[in-house]
């Protein structure tokens, strides 16, 4: 689609004719995240200056991006920006941390490697200048029919090529290695910010940023690859401009003036024609990611779709999302077509322009024939240097879309909770008018006003205390609960019931710290769980839990199956290195599996590696039924053995006998529990019942002994 920074106009004339090697400025490879990357040329092709057909960075319309809204609330921009200053600020914000000691302890090593790559890049430019003069002498000998001079220049040429190959090879090698290190650091840094303070959960709920997984993988890879390549290209351009300007100016000063006027005019016209490509590339990112996400959802929900016989509907939805991506891609192709018309005209005129200007000097005998070739080569070098926008506009448009998406992601990670809520509210309905109305009329949600306190277990044995808890919906407009008070002590078992939508799950989220839109106080009384220790008594990972409270354990209705072995499932959120040998031995883990009626899992083996039992690594969410997953979640609970377990419909897929066994195990292991559920069988496993009601807009809560509630009242309440 776009011209390549590796090549210059007229690069079809290879090094044997005196043009510089186009690969002397090659920024490296296309981002690995491409859905369909164009193949690169061989090393020999790049050394000899042949066209490899590779653009600076990601090729447009082959992956992902977002709608065309302009500026989000509180600086969280939700669409592509055509403002160069915004793109530049975001680029600096994304790129600078890796190279500063304050952010990266290995910054010094990265700086040294970058300096080495820059030095090799300068060496590549020196090789280009060398071949420029060799080409002049070669064609002078040819024009003069100097046989001895011709073969002498041929020998010099052939002897020089092997000497300069290492410069290009090591430049590419070290720049690629540096890009991998930068990508690793940037991905790990953003991932830690993504998980810090459960930001990943907030972003998922608010819906401010689409496809964060793609931004952490494909976008980071594309950013580091293209940013480093672009930096090397800029350096090459500056050095080339200085080196070849002297050559061209010394040959014929008016030719230099013609070049500057031609380049400026071409840049202005390219900007006008190709400006919409920035927004088109940005949107393509999102539409491709949405289509890919639809395919992933089908894979994850294959059984449900098969039960519903929903194949026809799924195909229709896939076709719809694919069509959106293709329609946007077609817009890009049409705009690229218009830009290509101008680029092609621009490039072909270059082949004639220097000869047309300097030919009269040759006809008058004022210059030799080799000088014409030398001037054409220098003209091509310099024009490519000052025409980056013309030749690489599509690549730069794709790079700006990547900067926008990563910049928006970082801004969302750094935004305050109130800003995320307002940004999400502005997204609803879309359009500037809806956004202005939301900002003007919607009340600001008072997030963070719920107080979370911790303390040691009291003499009375308190584990959890909720005082005057009032919850609201994320937009702050509707009440979910009002002035709720409850407490849980050691040995307690509390069942929370109420009709659907009354706010039961919201209360559990508030206890977990996942829902803090409202007011009230939540106190956890616990003995702080120490970091798991190794056999020698030292901490396996002192920073692993970060002071987190693991005395309260949550079991959702749909258990989370981690990617890993059966042992990893049981030890989560710890891993095998953090396990305490005395408490997490293989015998103990096997015993727990037998307790929850999953002893047969120890006989399963992984097909590829043959690993069996606790070491078997499978896709557990696919190979286990929902009931088996719920029992495995109970096994995880027993292995972690917290003071309090909070169960949200955690036995909904179990039969009555299995459900009874799971609850009896909680008593055997001395774990207090708070349950939310609707099944009548749950009542007999609990000592107390908290009944939540909402009638005519009024909220109420009643706490009673389980023995005081008859079955008919329970069924009507749940």
KEKOL-997886 format. One record per residue (C-alpha): x, y, z; chain; residue number from 1. Coordinates in Angstrom, 1 decimal. Layout:
N
X:Y:Z:A:NUM
...
***
This chain:
718
0.0:0.0:0.0:A:1
2.6:2.5:1.0:A:2
6.1:3.3:-0.1:A:3
8.9:1.7:1.8:A:4
11.5:3.6:3.8:A:5
14.0:1.0:2.8:A:6
13.7:2.0:-0.8:A:7
14.2:5.3:-2.6:A:8
12.7:6.4:-5.8:A:9
14.6:4.8:-8.6:A:10
16.0:2.1:-6.3:A:11
15.5:-0.3:-9.1:A:12
19.0:0.8:-10.1:A:13
20.9:-1.4:-7.7:A:14
24.3:-0.7:-6.1:A:15
26.2:-1.6:-9.2:A:16
24.9:1.7:-10.7:A:17
25.9:3.8:-7.8:A:18
22.7:4.2:-5.9:A:19
23.0:3.8:-2.2:A:20
21.7:0.6:-0.6:A:21
18.1:1.2:0.3:A:22
18.5:-1.1:3.3:A:23
20.9:1.2:4.9:A:24
17.9:2.9:6.3:A:25
15.6:0.0:6.8:A:26
13.8:0.3:10.1:A:27
13.4:-3.4:10.5:A:28
10.5:-5.7:10.2:A:29
6.8:-5.2:10.0:A:30
5.1:-5.6:13.4:A:31
4.5:-9.3:14.2:A:32
1.0:-8.6:15.1:A:33
-0.1:-8.3:11.5:A:34
-2.9:-10.5:10.5:A:35
-1.2:-10.9:7.2:A:36
2.3:-9.5:7.0:A:37
4.0:-8.9:3.8:A:38
7.1:-11.0:3.3:A:39
10.4:-9.2:3.5:A:40
13.2:-9.4:1.0:A:41
16.3:-11.4:1.7:A:42
19.3:-10.0:3.4:A:43
21.1:-10.0:0.0:A:44
18.3:-8.1:-1.5:A:45
18.5:-5.4:1.2:A:46
22.3:-5.2:1.0:A:47
22.2:-4.7:-2.8:A:48
19.5:-2.1:-2.5:A:49
16.6:-4.0:-4.2:A:50
13.1:-3.1:-3.2:A:51
11.8:-5.3:-0.5:A:52
8.3:-3.9:-0.5:A:53
8.0:-3.5:3.3:A:54
6.6:-0.4:4.9:A:55
7.8:1.4:8.0:A:56
5.4:-0.2:10.4:A:57
2.0:-1.9:10.4:A:58
0.2:-2.0:7.2:A:59
-3.2:-0.3:7.3:A:60
-6.5:-2.3:7.0:A:61
-5.0:-5.6:8.2:A:62
-6.0:-5.4:11.8:A:63
-8.1:-3.5:14.4:A:64
-9.8:0.6:16.4:A:65
-12.6:2.8:17.7:A:66
-15.3:5.2:16.8:A:67
-14.8:8.7:15.6:A:68
-15.6:10.6:18.8:A:69
-13.2:13.2:19.6:A:70
-12.2:14.1:23.2:A:71
-13.6:12.1:26.1:A:72
-14.2:13.5:29.5:A:73
-11.3:14.3:31.8:A:74
-8.8:13.8:29.0:A:75
-9.7:10.2:28.2:A:76
-9.8:10.4:24.4:A:77
-12.0:7.7:22.9:A:78
-11.2:7.9:19.2:A:79
-8.5:8.7:16.7:A:80
-6.8:12.1:17.0:A:81
-5.8:14.1:14.0:A:82
-4.0:16.7:16.2:A:83
-0.3:16.2:15.7:A:84
0.4:17.8:19.2:A:85
-1.8:15.2:20.9:A:86
-0.2:12.3:19.0:A:87
3.3:13.7:19.9:A:88
2.5:14.1:23.6:A:89
1.1:10.5:23.7:A:90
4.2:9.2:21.9:A:91
6.5:10.8:24.4:A:92
4.5:9.6:27.3:A:93
4.6:6.0:26.0:A:94
8.2:5.9:24.8:A:95
10.1:7.9:27.4:A:96
9.7:5.6:30.5:A:97
11.8:2.8:29.1:A:98
14.8:5.0:28.6:A:99
14.8:6.8:32.0:A:100
16.4:5.4:35.1:A:101
13.6:6.6:37.3:A:102
11.2:4.2:35.5:A:103
13.5:1.4:34.3:A:104
16.4:0.1:36.3:A:105
18.0:-1.3:33.1:A:106
17.7:2.0:31.2:A:107
21.5:2.4:31.0:A:108
21.9:-0.9:29.2:A:109
19.1:0.0:26.8:A:110
20.7:3.4:26.1:A:111
24.1:1.7:25.4:A:112
22.5:-0.7:23.0:A:113
20.5:2.1:21.3:A:114
23.8:4.0:20.9:A:115
25.3:1.0:19.2:A:116
22.4:0.6:16.8:A:117
22.7:4.3:16.0:A:118
26.4:3.9:15.3:A:119
25.7:1.0:13.0:A:120
23.0:3.0:11.3:A:121
25.6:5.8:10.7:A:122
27.9:3.1:9.3:A:123
25.1:2.1:6.8:A:124
24.9:5.7:5.7:A:125
28.6:5.8:5.2:A:126
28.4:2.7:3.0:A:127
25.7:4.4:0.9:A:128
28.0:7.4:0.3:A:129
30.8:5.0:-0.5:A:130
28.8:3.2:-3.1:A:131
27.6:6.6:-4.5:A:132
31.2:7.5:-5.4:A:133
32.0:3.9:-6.6:A:134
29.1:4.1:-8.9:A:135
30.2:7.4:-10.4:A:136
33.7:6.0:-11.2:A:137
32.2:2.7:-12.5:A:138
30.0:4.5:-15.0:A:139
32.7:7.0:-16.0:A:140
35.0:4.1:-16.9:A:141
32.1:2.5:-18.8:A:142
31.3:5.7:-20.7:A:143
34.9:6.3:-21.6:A:144
35.3:2.6:-22.8:A:145
38.2:2.2:-20.4:A:146
38.4:-1.6:-20.2:A:147
41.1:-1.7:-17.5:A:148
39.3:0.9:-15.4:A:149
36.0:-0.9:-15.8:A:150
37.3:-4.2:-14.5:A:151
39.2:-2.5:-11.7:A:152
36.0:-0.8:-10.5:A:153
34.2:-4.1:-10.8:A:154
36.8:-5.8:-8.6:A:155
36.5:-3.0:-6.0:A:156
32.8:-3.3:-6.0:A:157
32.8:-7.0:-5.5:A:158
35.5:-6.8:-2.8:A:159
33.5:-4.1:-0.9:A:160
30.2:-5.9:-0.7:A:161
31.3:-8.7:1.7:A:162
33.0:-6.1:3.9:A:163
29.9:-4.0:4.4:A:164
27.4:-6.9:4.9:A:165
28.2:-7.3:8.7:A:166
27.2:-3.6:9.2:A:167
23.7:-4.2:7.9:A:168
23.3:-7.6:9.5:A:169
24.4:-6.5:13.0:A:170
22.3:-3.3:12.7:A:171
19.2:-5.4:12.1:A:172
20.1:-8.0:14.7:A:173
20.7:-5.5:17.6:A:174
17.8:-3.3:16.7:A:175
15.5:-6.4:16.7:A:176
16.9:-7.5:20.0:A:177
16.4:-4.0:21.5:A:178
12.8:-4.0:20.3:A:179
12.1:-7.3:22.0:A:180
13.6:-6.0:25.3:A:181
11.6:-2.8:25.0:A:182
8.4:-4.8:24.2:A:183
9.0:-7.1:27.2:A:184
9.5:-4.2:29.6:A:185
6.6:-2.1:28.3:A:186
4.2:-5.1:28.3:A:187
5.1:-6.1:31.8:A:188
4.9:-2.6:33.1:A:189
1.4:-2.0:31.5:A:190
0.2:-5.4:32.7:A:191
1.2:-4.5:36.3:A:192
-0.6:-1.2:36.1:A:193
-3.6:-3.0:34.5:A:194
-3.9:-5.3:37.5:A:195
-2.9:-2.7:40.2:A:196
-5.9:-1.8:42.3:A:197
-8.1:-4.2:40.3:A:198
-8.0:-1.7:37.4:A:199
-8.7:-4.5:34.9:A:200
-12.1:-5.1:36.6:A:201
-13.0:-1.4:36.6:A:202
-12.2:-1.0:32.9:A:203
-14.2:-4.1:32.1:A:204
-17.2:-2.8:34.0:A:205
-17.1:0.8:32.8:A:206
-16.5:-0.1:29.1:A:207
-14.3:2.9:28.5:A:208
-11.5:1.0:26.7:A:209
-12.3:-1.7:24.1:A:210
-10.2:-4.8:23.7:A:211
-7.4:-4.2:26.3:A:212
-6.0:-7.6:25.5:A:213
-5.1:-6.5:22.0:A:214
-3.6:-3.2:23.2:A:215
-1.3:-5.1:25.6:A:216
-0.2:-7.6:22.9:A:217
-0.5:-6.4:19.3:A:218
-0.4:-2.7:20.0:A:219
2.6:-2.7:22.3:A:220
4.5:-4.9:19.8:A:221
3.6:-2.6:16.9:A:222
4.5:0.5:18.9:A:223
8.0:-0.7:20.0:A:224
8.8:-2.1:16.6:A:225
7.7:1.0:14.6:A:226
8.9:3.5:17.1:A:227
12.4:2.1:17.0:A:228
12.4:1.7:13.3:A:229
11.1:5.3:12.8:A:230
13.8:6.6:15.1:A:231
16.5:4.9:13.1:A:232
14.9:6.2:9.9:A:233
14.8:9.8:11.2:A:234
18.5:9.5:12.1:A:235
19.3:8.1:8.7:A:236
17.4:10.9:7.0:A:237
19.3:13.6:8.9:A:238
22.7:12.1:8.2:A:239
21.8:11.4:4.5:A:240
20.5:14.9:4.1:A:241
23.8:16.3:5.3:A:242
26.0:13.9:3.4:A:243
24.2:14.0:0.0:A:244
23.2:17.6:0.1:A:245
26.9:18.6:-0.2:A:246
27.3:16.2:-3.1:A:247
24.2:17.5:-4.9:A:248
24.9:21.2:-4.1:A:249
28.4:20.9:-5.4:A:250
27.2:19.4:-8.7:A:251
24.5:22.0:-9.5:A:252
22.9:24.3:-6.8:A:253
19.7:25.0:-8.7:A:254
19.0:21.2:-8.7:A:255
19.0:21.4:-4.9:A:256
16.4:24.2:-4.9:A:257
14.2:22.2:-7.3:A:258
14.3:19.3:-4.9:A:259
13.2:21.4:-1.9:A:260
10.2:22.9:-3.7:A:261
9.2:19.5:-5.1:A:262
9.3:17.8:-1.7:A:263
7.4:20.6:0.1:A:264
4.6:20.5:-2.5:A:265
4.4:16.7:-2.4:A:266
4.1:16.7:1.4:A:267
1.3:19.3:1.5:A:268
-0.7:17.4:-1.2:A:269
-0.2:14.0:0.6:A:270
-1.5:15.4:3.9:A:271
-4.6:16.7:2.3:A:272
-5.3:13.5:0.4:A:273
-4.4:11.0:3.1:A:274
-5.6:12.7:6.3:A:275
-8.7:10.5:6.7:A:276
-6.5:7.4:6.8:A:277
-5.7:8.1:10.5:A:278
-9.3:7.7:11.6:A:279
-9.9:4.8:9.2:A:280
-6.9:2.9:10.6:A:281
-8.0:3.6:14.1:A:282
-11.5:2.3:13.4:A:283
-10.2:-0.8:11.6:A:284
-8.3:-1.8:14.7:A:285
-11.6:-2.0:16.7:A:286
-13.7:-3.7:14.0:A:287
-11.1:-6.4:13.4:A:288
-10.8:-7.0:17.2:A:289
-14.6:-7.1:17.6:A:290
-14.8:-9.7:14.9:A:291
-12.0:-11.8:16.4:A:292
-13.7:-11.5:19.9:A:293
-16.9:-12.9:18.4:A:294
-15.0:-16.0:17.2:A:295
-13.5:-16.4:20.7:A:296
-16.9:-16.2:22.3:A:297
-18.1:-19.0:20.0:A:298
-15.2:-21.2:21.0:A:299
-15.8:-20.5:24.7:A:300
-19.6:-21.1:24.4:A:301
-19.7:-23.9:21.8:A:302
-21.8:-26.2:24.0:A:303
-24.5:-23.6:24.7:A:304
-24.7:-22.6:21.1:A:305
-25.0:-26.3:20.1:A:306
-27.8:-26.9:22.6:A:307
-29.7:-23.8:21.3:A:308
-29.0:-24.8:17.7:A:309
-27.9:-21.2:17.2:A:310
-25.5:-21.8:14.3:A:311
-27.6:-19.7:11.9:A:312
-27.8:-16.8:14.3:A:313
-24.1:-16.9:15.1:A:314
-23.2:-16.9:11.4:A:315
-25.5:-13.9:10.8:A:316
-23.8:-12.0:13.7:A:317
-20.3:-12.9:12.4:A:318
-21.3:-11.8:8.9:A:319
-22.6:-8.5:10.3:A:320
-19.3:-7.8:12.2:A:321
-17.2:-8.9:9.3:A:322
-19.1:-6.6:7.0:A:323
-18.5:-3.6:9.3:A:324
-14.8:-4.4:9.2:A:325
-14.8:-4.9:5.4:A:326
-16.8:-1.7:4.8:A:327
-14.3:0.3:6.8:A:328
-11.4:-1.5:5.0:A:329
-12.9:-0.6:1.7:A:330
-13.0:3.1:2.7:A:331
-9.3:2.8:3.4:A:332
-8.6:1.1:0.1:A:333
-10.4:3.8:-1.8:A:334
-8.5:6.5:0.1:A:335
-5.3:4.6:-0.5:A:336
-6.1:4.4:-4.1:A:337
-6.4:8.2:-4.3:A:338
-3.1:8.6:-2.4:A:339
-1.4:6.0:-4.6:A:340
-2.3:7.9:-7.8:A:341
-0.4:10.9:-6.4:A:342
2.5:8.8:-5.0:A:343
3.0:7.0:-8.3:A:344
3.1:10.3:-10.2:A:345
5.4:11.8:-7.6:A:346
7.9:8.8:-7.9:A:347
8.0:8.6:-11.6:A:348
8.6:12.3:-12.1:A:349
11.6:11.9:-9.8:A:350
13.3:9.6:-12.3:A:351
13.2:12.4:-15.0:A:352
13.5:15.5:-12.9:A:353
17.3:15.4:-12.0:A:354
18.3:14.4:-15.5:A:355
16.1:17.1:-17.1:A:356
17.7:19.8:-14.9:A:357
21.3:18.6:-15.3:A:358
21.3:17.3:-18.9:A:359
22.1:20.7:-20.4:A:360
25.4:20.7:-18.5:A:361
26.3:17.3:-20.0:A:362
25.4:18.4:-23.5:A:363
27.7:21.4:-23.1:A:364
30.5:19.1:-21.9:A:365
30.7:20.7:-18.5:A:366
30.2:17.4:-16.6:A:367
31.0:13.7:-17.2:A:368
28.4:11.0:-17.8:A:369
29.0:9.4:-14.3:A:370
28.1:12.7:-12.7:A:371
24.5:12.4:-14.1:A:372
24.2:9.0:-12.3:A:373
25.7:10.4:-9.2:A:374
23.4:13.4:-9.1:A:375
20.4:11.2:-9.7:A:376
21.4:9.0:-6.8:A:377
22.0:11.9:-4.5:A:378
18.7:13.5:-5.6:A:379
16.9:10.2:-4.9:A:380
18.5:10.0:-1.4:A:381
17.7:13.5:-0.4:A:382
14.2:13.5:-1.8:A:383
13.3:10.4:0.1:A:384
14.7:12.0:3.3:A:385
12.5:15.1:2.9:A:386
9.5:13.2:1.5:A:387
8.8:10.8:4.4:A:388
5.2:11.9:4.7:A:389
4.7:11.3:0.9:A:390
6.2:7.9:0.8:A:391
5.1:6.6:4.2:A:392
1.8:8.3:4.9:A:393
-0.2:5.1:5.2:A:394
2.4:3.6:7.6:A:395
2.5:6.8:9.6:A:396
-1.3:6.8:9.7:A:397
-1.3:3.2:11.1:A:398
1.4:4.2:13.6:A:399
-0.6:7.2:14.8:A:400
-3.6:4.8:15.3:A:401
-1.5:2.6:17.5:A:402
-0.3:5.6:19.5:A:403
-3.9:6.7:20.0:A:404
-5.0:3.3:21.2:A:405
-2.1:2.8:23.6:A:406
-2.3:6.4:24.8:A:407
-6.0:6.0:25.5:A:408
-5.3:2.8:27.4:A:409
-2.6:4.4:29.6:A:410
-4.9:7.4:30.3:A:411
-7.6:5.0:31.4:A:412
-5.2:3.2:33.7:A:413
-4.2:6.5:35.3:A:414
-7.6:8.1:35.5:A:415
-9.4:8.4:38.8:A:416
-12.5:6.3:39.5:A:417
-14.8:9.3:39.0:A:418
-13.3:10.0:35.6:A:419
-13.9:6.5:34.4:A:420
-17.5:6.6:35.5:A:421
-18.1:9.9:33.6:A:422
-16.3:8.6:30.6:A:423
-18.4:5.5:30.5:A:424
-21.5:7.6:31.0:A:425
-20.5:9.8:28.0:A:426
-20.0:6.7:25.9:A:427
-23.7:5.6:26.3:A:428
-25.8:6.8:23.4:A:429
-22.8:8.1:21.5:A:430
-22.7:11.4:19.7:A:431
-21.7:14.9:21.0:A:432
-25.2:15.9:21.9:A:433
-25.8:12.8:24.1:A:434
-22.4:13.3:25.7:A:435
-23.0:16.9:26.6:A:436
-26.4:16.0:28.0:A:437
-24.9:13.3:30.1:A:438
-22.2:15.6:31.5:A:439
-24.7:18.3:32.2:A:440
-27.5:16.3:33.8:A:441
-26.0:13.1:35.3:A:442
-25.0:13.4:38.9:A:443
-21.4:12.6:39.8:A:444
-21.2:9.2:41.3:A:445
-19.6:9.3:44.7:A:446
-17.2:6.5:44.2:A:447
-14.8:5.6:47.0:A:448
-17.0:6.8:49.8:A:449
-17.4:3.3:51.2:A:450
-14.9:2.9:53.9:A:451
-12.9:-0.3:54.1:A:452
-11.3:-1.1:57.5:A:453
-9.3:-4.0:58.8:A:454
-8.5:-5.3:62.3:A:455
-7.6:-8.3:64.4:A:456
-10.2:-10.8:65.2:A:457
-12.0:-9.6:68.3:A:458
-12.8:-11.6:71.5:A:459
-16.3:-12.1:70.3:A:460
-14.9:-13.7:67.2:A:461
-16.1:-11.1:64.6:A:462
-14.9:-11.8:61.1:A:463
-17.0:-9.4:59.0:A:464
-19.0:-6.3:59.9:A:465
-21.1:-4.2:57.5:A:466
-22.5:-0.9:58.9:A:467
-25.0:1.4:57.3:A:468
-24.2:0.2:53.8:A:469
-26.1:2.0:51.0:A:470
-25.3:1.0:47.4:A:471
-26.2:2.7:44.2:A:472
-25.9:1.8:40.5:A:473
-22.7:2.9:38.7:A:474
-24.4:6.0:37.3:A:475
-25.5:7.0:40.8:A:476
-29.1:7.3:39.9:A:477
-30.7:4.2:41.4:A:478
-30.4:2.7:44.9:A:479
-29.7:-0.9:45.3:A:480
-29.5:-1.3:49.1:A:481
-30.1:1.2:51.9:A:482
-28.7:1.3:55.5:A:483
-27.8:-2.4:55.6:A:484
-26.2:-3.8:58.7:A:485
-24.9:-7.3:59.3:A:486
-22.0:-9.1:61.1:A:487
-20.5:-12.6:60.7:A:488
-18.6:-14.3:63.6:A:489
-16.6:-17.5:63.7:A:490
-18.8:-20.5:63.2:A:491
-21.6:-18.5:61.7:A:492
-23.4:-19.5:58.5:A:493
-25.6:-16.8:56.9:A:494
-27.9:-17.1:54.0:A:495
-28.8:-14.0:52.0:A:496
-32.1:-14.3:50.1:A:497
-34.3:-12.0:48.1:A:498
-35.9:-11.7:44.7:A:499
-33.7:-11.2:41.6:A:500
-32.5:-7.6:41.2:A:501
-32.8:-6.7:44.9:A:502
-29.0:-6.3:45.2:A:503
-27.7:-9.5:46.7:A:504
-24.7:-9.9:44.5:A:505
-24.0:-6.1:44.7:A:506
-23.6:-6.6:48.5:A:507
-21.1:-9.3:48.0:A:508
-19.2:-7.1:45.5:A:509
-19.1:-4.3:48.1:A:510
-17.7:-6.7:50.7:A:511
-15.0:-7.7:48.2:A:512
-14.2:-4.1:47.4:A:513
-15.4:-4.4:43.8:A:514
-18.5:-2.2:44.3:A:515
-17.9:1.1:46.1:A:516
-20.6:3.3:44.6:A:517
-22.4:4.3:47.8:A:518
-21.8:4.9:51.5:A:519
-21.1:2.8:54.5:A:520
-18.4:0.9:56.3:A:521
-17.1:-2.6:55.7:A:522
-14.7:-4.1:58.3:A:523
-12.7:-7.3:57.9:A:524
-11.4:-8.8:61.2:A:525
-8.6:-11.2:60.5:A:526
-5.2:-12.5:61.2:A:527
-3.2:-11.3:58.2:A:528
-2.2:-14.2:56.0:A:529
1.6:-14.4:55.8:A:530
3.3:-15.0:52.5:A:531
3.6:-18.7:51.8:A:532
7.0:-20.1:52.9:A:533
9.5:-22.5:51.5:A:534
10.7:-25.6:53.2:A:535
13.5:-23.5:54.9:A:536
10.9:-21.2:56.4:A:537
11.8:-18.2:54.2:A:538
9.2:-16.4:52.2:A:539
8.7:-17.8:48.8:A:540
7.7:-14.5:47.4:A:541
7.6:-11.6:49.9:A:542
5.7:-9.4:47.5:A:543
3.4:-12.0:46.2:A:544
0.3:-11.1:48.3:A:545
1.1:-7.4:48.7:A:546
-0.5:-7.5:52.2:A:547
-3.8:-8.8:50.7:A:548
-6.3:-10.3:53.0:A:549
-6.8:-14.0:52.2:A:550
-9.0:-14.7:55.2:A:551
-12.0:-14.1:53.0:A:552
-12.5:-16.3:50.0:A:553
-15.1:-15.8:47.3:A:554
-16.7:-18.5:45.2:A:555
-18.8:-17.2:42.2:A:556
-21.4:-19.2:40.4:A:557
-19.2:-19.7:37.4:A:558
-15.8:-20.8:38.8:A:559
-12.6:-19.4:37.3:A:560
-10.4:-22.1:35.8:A:561
-6.8:-20.9:35.4:A:562
-4.5:-21.9:32.6:A:563
-2.2:-24.5:34.1:A:564
-2.0:-27.8:35.8:A:565
-4.5:-29.4:38.2:A:566
-2.2:-28.4:41.1:A:567
-2.4:-24.8:39.9:A:568
-6.2:-25.0:40.0:A:569
-6.1:-26.0:43.7:A:570
-3.4:-23.6:44.8:A:571
-4.8:-20.5:43.0:A:572
-4.2:-17.5:43.7:A:573
-0.8:-18.9:44.8:A:574
1.4:-21.1:42.7:A:575
3.5:-24.2:43.4:A:576
6.5:-22.2:44.4:A:577
4.5:-20.3:47.1:A:578
2.9:-23.5:48.5:A:579
3.7:-24.5:52.0:A:580
5.0:-28.1:52.0:A:581
3.3:-29.0:55.2:A:582
-0.1:-27.8:54.1:A:583
0.0:-28.2:50.4:A:584
1.7:-31.6:49.8:A:585
0.6:-33.8:47.0:A:586
-1.0:-36.2:49.5:A:587
-3.0:-33.4:51.0:A:588
-4.1:-32.1:47.6:A:589
-5.2:-35.5:46.5:A:590
-7.1:-36.0:49.7:A:591
-9.0:-32.8:49.2:A:592
-9.9:-33.9:45.6:A:593
-11.3:-37.1:47.0:A:594
-13.3:-35.1:49.6:A:595
-15.1:-33.1:46.8:A:596
-15.7:-36.3:44.8:A:597
-13.1:-35.5:42.1:A:598
-10.5:-38.2:42.8:A:599
-10.9:-39.5:39.3:A:600
-9.1:-36.3:38.0:A:601
-5.9:-37.8:39.4:A:602
-6.2:-40.6:36.7:A:603
-6.4:-38.2:33.8:A:604
-3.4:-37.6:31.6:A:605
-2.3:-34.9:29.2:A:606
-2.1:-36.3:25.7:A:607
0.9:-34.2:24.5:A:608
3.3:-34.7:27.4:A:609
1.8:-37.7:29.1:A:610
1.7:-35.8:32.4:A:611
-0.9:-37.2:34.8:A:612
-2.6:-36.3:38.0:A:613
-1.7:-33.0:39.7:A:614
0.8:-32.3:36.9:A:615
-1.8:-32.7:34.0:A:616
-2.1:-29.4:32.1:A:617
-5.5:-29.2:30.3:A:618
-8.2:-26.7:29.3:A:619
-10.1:-27.4:32.5:A:620
-13.0:-25.1:31.7:A:621
-13.7:-27.2:28.6:A:622
-13.0:-30.7:29.8:A:623
-15.0:-30.3:33.1:A:624
-18.7:-29.8:33.5:A:625
-20.0:-26.8:35.4:A:626
-20.8:-29.1:38.3:A:627
-17.3:-30.5:38.3:A:628
-15.9:-27.0:38.1:A:629
-18.0:-25.9:41.2:A:630
-16.7:-28.9:43.1:A:631
-13.1:-28.0:42.1:A:632
-13.7:-24.5:43.3:A:633
-14.7:-25.9:46.7:A:634
-11.5:-27.9:46.7:A:635
-9.6:-24.7:46.1:A:636
-11.5:-23.2:49.0:A:637
-10.6:-26.0:51.3:A:638
-6.9:-25.9:50.3:A:639
-6.7:-22.1:51.0:A:640
-8.8:-22.6:54.2:A:641
-9.9:-19.0:54.9:A:642
-11.8:-17.8:58.0:A:643
-14.8:-16.8:55.9:A:644
-16.2:-18.1:52.5:A:645
-18.6:-16.0:50.5:A:646
-20.6:-18.2:48.1:A:647
-22.7:-16.7:45.3:A:648
-24.9:-19.5:43.9:A:649
-21.8:-21.7:44.2:A:650
-23.7:-25.0:44.2:A:651
-26.3:-24.2:41.5:A:652
-25.0:-26.9:39.2:A:653
-24.7:-29.6:41.9:A:654
-27.2:-32.3:42.8:A:655
-28.7:-32.3:46.3:A:656
-26.3:-34.9:47.7:A:657
-23.2:-33.2:46.3:A:658
-24.4:-29.8:47.7:A:659
-24.9:-31.3:51.1:A:660
-21.4:-32.8:51.0:A:661
-19.8:-29.4:50.1:A:662
-21.5:-27.6:52.9:A:663
-20.6:-30.3:55.4:A:664
-16.9:-30.0:54.4:A:665
-17.0:-26.3:55.2:A:666
-18.0:-27.2:58.8:A:667
-15.4:-30.0:59.0:A:668
-12.7:-27.5:57.9:A:669
-13.9:-24.9:60.4:A:670
-14.8:-22.3:57.7:A:671
-17.6:-19.8:58.3:A:672
-19.6:-18.9:55.3:A:673
-22.1:-16.4:53.8:A:674
-24.2:-17.7:51.0:A:675
-26.5:-16.2:48.3:A:676
-28.9:-18.5:46.7:A:677
-32.4:-19.4:45.7:A:678
-32.6:-23.2:46.2:A:679
-34.8:-24.4:49.0:A:680
-32.2:-26.9:50.1:A:681
-29.8:-24.2:51.2:A:682
-31.9:-23.2:54.2:A:683
-30.9:-26.2:56.3:A:684
-27.2:-25.5:56.0:A:685
-27.4:-22.1:57.5:A:686
-28.0:-20.8:61.0:A:687
-29.2:-17.3:60.1:A:688
-31.1:-15.8:57.1:A:689
-30.9:-12.2:55.8:A:690
-33.9:-11.3:53.8:A:691
-33.6:-8.4:51.4:A:692
-36.8:-6.7:50.0:A:693
-37.7:-3.9:47.7:A:694
-41.3:-2.9:47.5:A:695
-42.7:0.3:46.0:A:696
-39.3:1.7:45.8:A:697
-38.6:1.1:49.5:A:698
-35.7:-1.1:50.6:A:699
-35.7:-3.3:53.7:A:700
-33.6:-6.0:55.3:A:701
-34.6:-8.5:58.0:A:702
-32.2:-10.8:59.9:A:703
-33.7:-13.9:61.5:A:704
-32.8:-17.4:62.7:A:705
-33.1:-20.0:60.0:A:706
-35.4:-22.1:62.2:A:707
-37.8:-19.2:62.4:A:708
-38.4:-19.1:58.6:A:709
-40.9:-21.6:57.2:A:710
-40.4:-23.0:53.7:A:711
-43.4:-21.2:52.1:A:712
-42.0:-17.8:53.2:A:713
-38.6:-18.7:52.0:A:714
-39.9:-19.7:48.5:A:715
-41.9:-16.5:48.2:A:716
-38.8:-14.4:49.2:A:717
-36.3:-16.1:46.9:A:718
***
